[in-house]
Amino acid sequence: MEANRRPLNMLTRFLNSPIVIKLKNGVEYHGIMEQCDGYMNVVLSQAKEFVKGQPTVNYGTNIFIRGNNILYVVLEPPK
């Protein structure tokens, strides 16, 4: 696999961009990715939590999402 096609390299190119993260428990977080690391731990700003497609919490501040809880990441969310 080429170095520029590794998932982590792809993820880091979207720093300071809007993303959607779906967790293994079905909860989604929408926000701006501020940081990520080698374990796919992610810090989101302006984070909003969605359960079954319905908004439940608007954090409005930074939240930390542990990488081992992530099911998938949408790098270019639909508008």
C-alpha positions in Angstrom: 0.0 0.0 0.0 1.4 3.4 -0.9 2.2 5.8 1.9 -0.2 8.4 0.6 -3.1 5.9 0.6 -2.8 4.8 4.3 -6.0 5.7 6.2 -4.2 7.8 8.8 -2.5 9.9 6.2 -5.9 10.4 4.5 -7.5 11.4 7.8 -4.8 14.0 8.6 -5.4 15.7 5.3 -8.8 16.7 6.6 -7.6 18.5 9.7 -9.7 21.6 10.3 -12.5 20.2 8.1 -16.0 19.1 8.9 -16.4 15.4 9.4 -18.9 12.8 10.7 -17.8 10.1 13.0 -20.1 7.1 13.7 -19.3 5.0 16.8 -19.8 1.3 17.2 -22.8 2.0 19.5 -24.6 3.9 16.6 -24.1 7.4 17.9 -22.8 10.0 15.4 -20.8 13.1 16.0 -20.6 15.9 13.5 -17.9 18.6 13.9 -14.6 20.1 12.8 -11.6 17.7 13.2 -9.0 19.6 15.2 -6.6 16.8 16.0 -6.0 13.1 15.3 -3.3 10.7 16.3 -1.9 7.3 15.3 -4.6 5.5 17.3 -7.3 7.4 15.4 -8.2 9.3 18.5 -9.9 12.5 17.3 -10.7 15.9 18.8 -13.7 17.6 17.4 -14.7 21.2 17.8 -18.3 22.5 17.3 -19.4 19.0 18.0 -23.0 17.8 17.8 -24.2 14.4 18.8 -26.9 12.5 16.9 -28.8 9.4 17.9 -30.8 7.6 15.3 -30.4 10.6 13.0 -31.8 13.0 15.6 -29.7 15.7 17.3 -29.4 15.1 21.0 -26.5 17.3 22.3 -24.8 20.4 20.9 -21.4 20.5 22.7 -20.1 23.7 21.0 -16.7 23.0 22.5 -13.9 20.4 22.0 -14.7 16.7 22.6 -12.4 13.7 22.5 -13.4 10.5 20.7 -11.3 7.5 21.4 -10.3 5.7 18.2 -11.2 2.2 19.3 -14.9 3.3 19.5 -15.0 4.5 15.9 -16.9 2.4 13.4 -16.3 4.8 10.5 -15.4 8.3 9.5 -17.1 10.3 6.7 -14.5 12.8 5.5 -16.7 14.8 3.1 -20.2 14.9 4.8 -23.2 15.6 2.6 -24.3 19.2 2.5 
